[in-house]
Amino acid sequence: MQITDTYLRLGALTQFLGLFILLSMPVDAAYISLAKTPYDNQMNRIRHVITQADQGQTNLSKAQVEDWMKTIRGYRYRRSHTWQLPGETEKRRAGDCKDKALLLLDYMKSAGYSGTRLVIGKQNNRSKETHAWLEWKYQGEWLVLDPTFYPRPQSRDNLKSKYIREYIYLNSQKIAYIPYSVAVAGL
């Protein structure tokens, strides 16, 4: 009986230490690959833009991306429940956050750049509605590309309380982003 109690106490201690180590890690979230997201039906008409092949170019200039962002930022904000194709956004010179992010993604993919991800989430923790933007790794740093709110790329590190990811789309991958505070609460 005494041996069993000792093992039970050690088991609990081991679980506690494991949880402590997990929470101490400098990782902010769990990423889960998904077959479906709640946005799949709305995104059917634009899926080819997200999944289109690119040449894997990695030397796209930041100045070029800034030029595109400034142009798209100048487009009128026009709210819509459906995704516009990039050509529709260009022709109308109007669109909402998802249309503007998709147009920028199309420009980047057309220039051959790979690795830019489309993100759906919240612009800040008080937002009631979702928002769409891009994230781009440039010279080792993740940048937020949001032509709805900014005329140039913003460092992700400077936007800690903003841009709360929910779903990430990278080519044909769909990924749920689950902050550890939520993941651990489920334990």
N, C-alpha and C positions, 0 to 999 in steps of 0.2 A: 504493500500500500504506500509506503513512504517513497519508494522509487518512482511509482506512477505519479504521485503528487509533484515530485521534483521535475520529472519530464514535462508535466503540464505547465508548471511555472516557467521552465526554460522555453517551452513552445510559445507561450504568451510573450515572454521577453523578446524572443527572436522576431515574432511578428511586429512587436512595437518598434524594435530597432530597424527592421526592414521598412516599415512605414515612415519612420523618422528619416532614414537615408533617402527614400523616394521623394519625400517632401523637400529635402534639402538640395536636391539636384537643380541645376540651373536651366531647367527645361520648363517652358511655360504651358505646355499642352500635350495632349495625346492626339494623334492623327489616326483616323480610321478610314480605310478605303471603303467606298460604298458602291453598290450596284445601281442605286437610285437615290435621288434627292427630291425634296418637295417641289423643286423648280423644273424638273425634267420636262413636263408637259409644256410649260411656257417656252422652254428653250429649244423645242424641236426645230423651229424654223431658222434658228441661228447656230445650231450645233456644228454645222460644217465650218463655221468661222473659228470656233474654239478648237476643233479637232484637226483643222487643215495642217498639212505637212509644212515644215519649214526646213531651211537648209542648215540649221544648227549654227548660224553665225553668232559669234560672241562679241564682236567689236562694234556694236551699234553705238553711235556717239550720244552722249547725254544732251548735247546741244540740239541734235536732231529731234530727240524725244521732247525736249522743252518747246521747240518750234511747233510740233504737232499738238502738244498740250495747250499752248497759247491759242492756237487756231480753234481747237475744239471747245476750249473754255469760252471763247467768244460766241459760240452758238447759243441761241435762245434755249432756255430750259422749258421743255414741254413734256409734261407728265403723261405717261401712257402705261397701261397695264400689260401691253404686249411688247416684246422685244422688236426693235426695228433692225433691219439689215443695215450694215455700214453704209451702203450706197444710199439708202433712204435718209439716214441721218445727215449725210453730206449734202444731198439734194435739198432737203428741207432746212438745212442749217439750224436744226433744232432737235432736241431729244432730252431724255432724262438721264439720270446717272448711269443706268445700265446701257443705254444707247451710246453715250459718250465713251464709257469704258470699252465697249465692244469695238467702236470705231478705232480707238487708239490701239487696241489689241490687233485689229486687222492691219493697221499701218505697220506695226512692229513685225508681225508675221510676214507681211508682204515684202518687208526689207530683209527677210531671212533670219530674223532673230528668234531664237527659241528660249524657253524657260520662263517666259512671263506668265504669271498666273492670274486668272480672273477670280475675284473674291466677292462673295455675297455675305453681308453681315450687318453690323450696326455702325454708324458713323461715330457714335459715342454711347456711353452707358445710359443716357437718358432718352435715346432715340426710340420712338415707338414703331417706326417703319424701317424696313431693310434698306440697305444702300449697296451699291456696286462700285468696285474700283479694281485697279491692277496692282500687283506687287512684282517688282523687277529687281533682280540681283545685279548690281553694277559695282564693279571693282571690289567685290567681297562684302558689300553692304546692301541690305534689303531696303528698297525705296518704295514708297507708296506713290502711285500714279493715279491721281484723282482729278481729272479735268473738269469735274463739276465744281470743285471748291478751290483748286490750286492751279496756277499757271505753270508750275514747274514741279519736278519730283521732290518729295519730302522724305527725310530719313525716318524709317520706321521706329527707330530708337527714340526719336523726339516726339512721337505720337503715342506714347504708352497708354494713356487713358482714352485714346480715340481708336477708331478702326478695329472694332471687335469682330474677328472673323467667325463665320459660322460654316460656310462651305467654300472650298477651294476647287477650282477647275484648272487642270493643267493638261492640255491636249485632251486625251480621252479619259484621263483619270478624274474621278470625283472623290473628294476627300472631305470628311467631317472634321472640324476643328473643335476639340473639346478641352477647354481650360482645365488645368489640374484641380482648381478649386471646385469645379463641378464634378470631375471624375472621382475625386477623393470623397466627396460628399455621398456618392453612390456606394461606397465600400461598406 
